[in-house]
Amino acid sequence: MATLRKTPLVRKLEKMLTKRFPPPATVKLDDVDGIIGVITSDEFAGMETIDRQTLIGDVVESHLSKEERHQIQIIVAVTPDEGTGYLAGLD
């Protein structure tokens, strides 16, 4: 199983995303030469992929500097039913 790396930026990003997507949603992030992650939430049900990414992008843009945003590679938005298999190393 992968070891999650909790850099200061990962902790900051995790805190703001968890505030926006509170439990029972989950936010899993890792820093592997750039931040990757998965947000699993029922809120994404019925939403197009672009709308999900826009929602996450708006949160990120409003809370992080340009330099911080450049450290993010990808954050995938899935429903609990879709979540199986995305970035499996983050479980």
N, C-alpha and C positions, 0 to 999 in steps of 0.2 A: 504494500500500500504506500502511496506517495506521502511524503511529509509536507504538510502545508507550511509555507514560509510567510510568516506574519510580519512583513516589513511595516514601517510606520505608514506608508501610503496604503498598503493593503488594509491595515486596521482602520484608517480614516475612511476609505472607500466602503469597507464593510459596514461601518457604523452608519454612514449616510444612506446606504442602500437598504439596510435593515430597518432604518427609520421609515423609509418610503414604502418598503415591502415587509411589514411586520409579520411575525409568526401568525399563522402556521406556514407562511412563506419561508423559504430558506435562501440564504445567500452564501455561496461557497466560492472563495477566491484563492488564487495561488499566484506566486510571482516566480516565473521561470523565464528569466531574461525578458520580462514583460508580464503584465498582469492578465491572467485568463480567469474565467469564472462562469458560474451558472446561477441564475436566479430562477427558482421554482416557485410558481404562484398560480393559484386559481384565477387571479386577475387577468392572466394572459389568454384565458379561454375565449375563443371566438375572435381574437385579434390577429390581424395579418402580421407576418414577421417584421415588416418595415415599421409598423406601428409600435410593436414591442421594442424594437431597437431605438426608435425615436423617443419613446418614454424613458428608457434607461439613459440615452444620450442627453436628454434635457436635464435629468438629475445630475449626471456627471458634470455637464458643462456649467451648471449653476453653482457647483461646490468645489471644483478643482481648477487649478491654474492650467494654462496651456501646456506647460512643461509636464505637469502631473498627468494630464490627459494623454500625452504622447507615450506614456509608459503602459497604457492599456492596450493589449492586443485584441482581446475579444471577451465580451460578456454575453452569454447566450441566455435568452429568455424562454422558458418552457413551462408548460402546465405540469402538474404531478403525473398525469398519464403519459406525457411526452418525455418526461425527464430521464427515463431509463436509457442509459447508453451515452448521454452527453458528457464529455470530458470525464470518463469513468474514473480516472485517477484522483478525482476530487472527492470521492465518497468517504 
